[in-house]
Amino acid sequence: MLKAEYHRINSREAKERIDNDKDIIIVDVRTEEEFSEGHIPNSINIPLSAVIDQAKQLFTKDTKLFIYCRSGVRSRIAASQLALMGFNKVYDFGGILSWPYDITK
């Protein structure tokens, strides 16, 4: 049996890859309220509670998904769930609290 895996990367690596690969989808798994207070540019908001249902509708198994939340707990859960669903290009880069780059408000 294949082990469901996702990749853990840091903010610097995430930023570099996001800047150089237009096929990446950045997913913020915080609540809508948290998202509206500030988020990483070009990210979409899919709260953790909706990730499983929405991912099936919106993405293919080969979509490059870069996941973050506030501190890294919800992104780890979401990345794990997505990997278990068969998504094979899932990257967890932790929380916006450790994101040293610009955010959109």
Secondary structure as UniProt FT lines:
FT   STRAND          7..8
FT   HELIX           11..20
FT   TURN            22..23
FT   STRAND          24..28
FT   HELIX           32..37
FT   TURN            41..42
FT   STRAND          43..45
FT   HELIX           48..50
FT   HELIX           51..58
FT   TURN            61..62
FT   STRAND          64..69
FT   HELIX           73..84
FT   TURN            85..86
FT   STRAND          90..95
FT   HELIX           96..98
//
